[in-house]
């Protein structure tokens, strides 16, 4: 038997995802600002690419949150 589809707390979960993703994005940017000279070019590119994916995820989360509201 499958679980019932309870979407009552979707907005709260989405908000939590947004906050966590924003925090991770900011931490990575601060890390890059502080340690850029110590990192190799490929590691910098990887972290920048990861942050770009986070920005895309944030846009998606925010759209979903608007739909839930």
C-alpha positions in Angstrom: 0.0 0.0 0.0 1.4 3.4 -1.0 1.6 6.4 1.3 -0.9 9.1 0.8 0.4 12.2 -1.1 0.6 14.8 1.7 1.7 18.1 0.3 0.7 20.2 3.3 4.3 21.1 4.1 5.7 21.5 0.6 6.1 25.2 1.0 8.1 24.8 4.2 10.3 22.1 2.6 10.9 24.3 -0.4 11.8 27.3 1.8 14.3 25.1 3.7 15.9 24.0 0.4 16.2 27.6 -0.7 17.8 28.6 2.5 20.3 25.7 2.4 21.2 26.2 -1.2 21.7 30.0 -0.6 23.9 29.2 2.3 26.0 26.7 0.3 26.3 29.2 -2.5 27.5 32.0 -0.2 30.0 29.7 1.6 31.5 28.6 -1.7 31.8 32.2 -2.9 33.5 33.2 0.4 35.8 30.2 0.1 36.7 31.2 -3.5 37.3 34.8 -2.5 39.6 33.8 0.4 41.5 30.9 -1.2 41.4 31.6 -5.0 45.2 32.0 -5.1 45.7 28.6 -3.5 43.3 26.7 -5.9 44.1 25.3 -9.3 42.2 26.6 -12.3 40.1 23.4 -12.7 39.1 23.4 -9.0 38.0 27.1 -9.3 36.0 26.3 -12.4 34.4 23.3 -10.7 33.3 25.4 -7.8 32.0 28.2 -10.0 30.1 25.6 -12.1 28.6 24.2 -8.9 27.5 27.6 -7.9 25.9 28.2 -11.3 23.9 25.0 -10.9 22.9 26.2 -7.4 21.6 29.5 -8.9 19.6 27.5 -11.4 18.2 25.3 -8.6 17.2 28.4 -6.6 15.3 29.7 -9.6 13.4 26.4 -9.8 12.7 26.2 -6.1 11.4 29.8 -6.1 9.0 29.0 -9.0 7.8 25.9 -7.1 7.3 28.0 -4.0 5.2 30.5 -5.9 3.1 27.6 -7.2 2.6 26.3 -3.7 1.6 29.6 -2.3 
